[in-house]
């Protein structure tokens, strides 16, 4: 997930930022600004970035697109083709801004809390805002991870890139797992059970009052796979 990328970036950058940049005093310990990429960072424990902290990030996406295009005619042709598809919305992004607060001290135990308020600035200056909440906790002997994206609709919905979604993953490793996904597409439930001999998955998609179910079984001992 994108949040894991952010945490990895913070962990990699934090030891070397102090020597490569100037102190930043607006609630942050360090400030990095090179070629349009901006990172402001504050850590609760400078020796262990995962303990928690906050960051402000700005990425000049449009600059990256221009670098990719360059003088390469093939890439330019691909970009023009991309603009005509649904993915073409990504080409309309000028800048990505994000304010991140996190606590991942016990991430190896499956316990963490990450909140990201981010803004997509379109080329015409229109701002698309959303909040991403990623949490991990232990509940009734299971590790429960939840992801929620809360959006603010644009006046022109056809240009909206970020869509609201809720995902919950419950794990009782290595035996049982349950996944619940809610979005504009409806509700999806997936239950996975496994042991040394067999792995089974049962799913249900509910949309507009209708339910669609499926099951699959992979037998390691009997060497067969079925879907129905």
C-alpha positions as CSV (number, residue, x, y, z in Angstrom):
1,X,0.0,0.0,0.0
2,X,0.9,3.6,-0.4
3,X,1.1,4.1,3.3
4,X,3.8,1.4,3.6
5,X,5.8,3.3,0.9
6,X,5.5,6.5,2.9
7,X,6.7,4.8,6.1
8,X,9.6,3.2,4.2
9,X,10.5,6.6,2.7
10,X,10.5,8.2,6.2
11,X,12.7,5.5,7.6
12,X,15.2,5.7,4.8
13,X,15.4,9.5,4.7
14,X,15.3,10.4,8.4
15,X,18.9,9.4,9.3
16,X,20.4,11.5,6.5
17,X,18.1,14.5,6.2
18,X,19.6,16.4,9.1
19,X,23.0,16.7,7.4
20,X,21.6,17.4,4.0
21,X,19.1,20.1,4.7
22,X,18.3,23.0,6.9
23,X,16.3,22.9,10.2
24,X,12.7,23.8,9.7
25,X,11.0,25.5,12.7
26,X,7.3,25.4,11.8
27,X,6.6,22.4,13.9
28,X,9.0,20.2,12.0
29,X,12.6,19.1,12.7
30,X,13.8,18.9,9.1
31,X,13.1,20.3,5.8
32,X,14.0,18.9,2.3
33,X,13.3,20.7,-0.9
34,X,14.9,19.7,-4.2
35,X,13.6,19.9,-7.7
36,X,10.1,20.5,-6.5
37,X,10.0,17.6,-4.1
38,X,9.3,18.9,-0.6
39,X,9.5,16.9,2.6
40,X,9.0,18.4,6.1
41,X,9.5,15.8,8.9
42,X,9.2,15.6,12.7
43,X,9.9,12.4,14.7
44,X,9.0,11.6,18.2
45,X,12.2,9.5,18.5
46,X,15.0,10.4,16.1
47,X,16.7,7.0,16.7
48,X,13.6,5.0,15.8
49,X,11.4,6.7,13.1
50,X,8.6,4.1,13.5
51,X,7.8,5.3,17.1
52,X,5.7,8.1,15.5
53,X,5.8,11.5,13.9
54,X,4.4,13.7,11.2
55,X,5.4,14.8,7.7
56,X,4.3,17.1,5.0
57,X,5.1,15.9,1.4
58,X,4.7,17.6,-2.0
59,X,5.4,15.8,-5.2
60,X,5.4,17.6,-8.6
61,X,3.7,14.9,-10.6
62,X,3.4,17.0,-13.8
63,X,7.2,17.4,-13.8
64,X,7.6,13.6,-13.7
65,X,5.2,13.3,-16.7
66,X,7.3,15.9,-18.6
67,X,10.6,14.0,-17.7
68,X,9.0,10.7,-18.9
69,X,7.9,12.3,-22.2
70,X,11.2,14.1,-23.0
71,X,12.1,13.8,-26.6
72,X,10.9,10.2,-26.8
73,X,8.2,10.1,-29.5
74,X,7.1,6.6,-28.4
75,X,6.4,7.8,-24.8
76,X,4.6,10.9,-26.2
77,X,2.3,8.7,-28.2
78,X,1.6,6.5,-25.2
79,X,0.8,9.6,-23.1
80,X,-1.6,10.9,-25.7
81,X,-3.3,7.5,-25.8
82,X,-3.5,7.4,-22.0
83,X,-5.3,10.8,-21.9
84,X,-8.2,9.2,-23.9
85,X,-8.7,6.5,-21.3
86,X,-9.9,6.5,-17.6
87,X,-6.3,6.5,-16.5
88,X,-5.9,9.8,-18.4
89,X,-7.3,11.4,-15.2
90,X,-3.9,10.8,-13.7
91,X,-2.2,12.9,-16.3
92,X,-4.4,15.9,-15.2
93,X,-2.6,15.9,-11.8
94,X,-0.3,18.8,-11.3
95,X,0.9,18.2,-7.7
96,X,0.2,15.8,-4.9
97,X,0.3,17.1,-1.3
98,X,0.0,15.1,1.8
99,X,0.0,15.7,5.6
100,X,0.9,12.5,7.4
101,X,0.6,11.5,11.1
102,X,1.6,8.0,12.2
103,X,2.5,5.7,15.0
104,X,4.0,2.4,14.0
105,X,6.1,1.4,17.0
106,X,4.4,-2.0,17.2
107,X,3.9,-2.5,13.5
108,X,5.6,-5.9,13.6
109,X,2.8,-7.0,16.0
110,X,0.2,-5.7,13.5
111,X,-0.5,-2.6,15.6
112,X,-0.2,0.8,14.0
113,X,-2.2,4.0,13.2
114,X,-1.6,6.1,10.1
115,X,-3.7,9.2,9.0
116,X,-3.0,10.9,5.7
117,X,-4.8,14.1,4.5
118,X,-3.9,14.5,0.9
119,X,-4.7,16.8,-1.9
120,X,-4.5,16.3,-5.7
121,X,-4.0,19.6,-7.4
122,X,-5.3,19.4,-11.0
123,X,-3.7,21.4,-13.8
124,X,-6.5,24.0,-13.8
125,X,-5.9,24.6,-10.0
126,X,-8.9,22.6,-8.8
127,X,-8.1,20.7,-5.6
128,X,-9.4,17.2,-4.8
129,X,-9.1,16.4,-1.1
130,X,-9.4,13.1,0.7
131,X,-8.4,11.4,4.0
132,X,-6.9,8.0,4.3
133,X,-7.0,6.1,7.6
134,X,-5.0,2.9,8.0
135,X,-5.2,1.1,11.4
136,X,-4.0,-2.2,12.7
137,X,-5.1,-3.7,16.0
138,X,-5.5,-7.0,17.9
139,X,-9.1,-8.1,18.6
140,X,-10.3,-11.4,20.0
141,X,-7.0,-13.1,19.2
142,X,-7.0,-11.8,15.6
143,X,-5.0,-9.1,13.8
144,X,-7.5,-6.7,12.3
145,X,-6.3,-4.2,9.6
146,X,-8.7,-1.5,8.3
147,X,-8.4,1.0,5.5
148,X,-10.8,3.8,4.9
149,X,-10.7,6.5,2.3
150,X,-13.0,9.5,2.9
151,X,-13.4,11.8,0.0
152,X,-14.8,15.3,-0.8
153,X,-16.6,15.3,-4.1
154,X,-15.6,17.7,-6.9
155,X,-18.3,19.8,-8.6
156,X,-17.3,17.9,-11.8
157,X,-17.5,14.2,-10.7
158,X,-16.2,13.0,-14.0
159,X,-12.8,14.4,-13.1
160,X,-12.7,12.8,-9.7
161,X,-9.8,10.4,-9.2
162,X,-10.1,9.4,-5.5
163,X,-13.1,7.2,-4.7
164,X,-14.4,6.4,-1.2
165,X,-13.7,2.8,0.0
166,X,-13.6,0.8,3.2
167,X,-11.5,-2.4,3.6
168,X,-11.2,-4.6,6.6
169,X,-8.9,-7.6,6.9
170,X,-9.1,-10.0,9.9
171,X,-6.4,-12.6,10.2
172,X,-6.0,-15.6,12.5
173,X,-2.7,-16.8,11.0
174,X,-2.3,-19.3,9.7
175,X,-5.9,-20.7,9.7
176,X,-8.6,-18.2,8.9
177,X,-8.9,-14.8,7.1
178,X,-11.9,-12.6,6.4
179,X,-11.9,-9.6,4.0
180,X,-14.7,-7.1,3.8
181,X,-14.8,-4.4,1.1
182,X,-17.4,-1.6,0.8
183,X,-17.5,1.0,-2.0
184,X,-19.6,2.4,-4.8
185,X,-19.5,-1.0,-6.4
186,X,-21.3,-2.6,-3.5
187,X,-20.1,-4.9,-0.8
188,X,-17.7,-7.8,-1.1
189,X,-17.1,-10.5,1.5
190,X,-14.3,-13.1,1.3
191,X,-13.6,-15.8,3.8
192,X,-10.5,-17.9,3.5
193,X,-9.7,-21.1,5.5
194,X,-6.7,-23.3,5.2
195,X,-4.8,-26.1,6.8
196,X,-1.9,-28.4,5.7
197,X,-4.3,-30.3,3.4
198,X,-6.7,-27.8,1.9
199,X,-7.3,-24.1,1.2
200,X,-10.9,-22.9,0.6
201,X,-12.3,-19.5,-0.2
202,X,-15.9,-18.4,-0.2
203,X,-17.0,-15.0,-1.5
204,X,-20.1,-12.9,-1.8
205,X,-20.7,-9.7,-3.8
206,X,-23.8,-7.7,-2.9
207,X,-24.9,-4.9,-5.3
208,X,-28.2,-3.1,-5.7
209,X,-30.0,-5.7,-3.5
210,X,-28.6,-8.7,-5.5
211,X,-26.1,-11.3,-4.1
212,X,-23.6,-13.3,-6.1
213,X,-21.8,-16.1,-4.4
214,X,-18.8,-18.3,-5.3
215,X,-16.6,-20.9,-3.6
216,X,-13.3,-22.5,-4.5
217,X,-11.3,-25.3,-3.0
218,X,-7.7,-26.2,-3.5
219,X,-6.9,-29.7,-2.1
220,X,-3.2,-30.3,-1.6
221,X,-3.6,-33.8,-0.4
222,X,-6.1,-34.9,-3.2
223,X,-4.4,-32.6,-5.8
224,X,-7.5,-30.9,-7.3
225,X,-8.9,-27.4,-7.6
226,X,-12.6,-26.6,-8.0
227,X,-14.6,-23.3,-8.4
228,X,-18.3,-23.1,-8.2
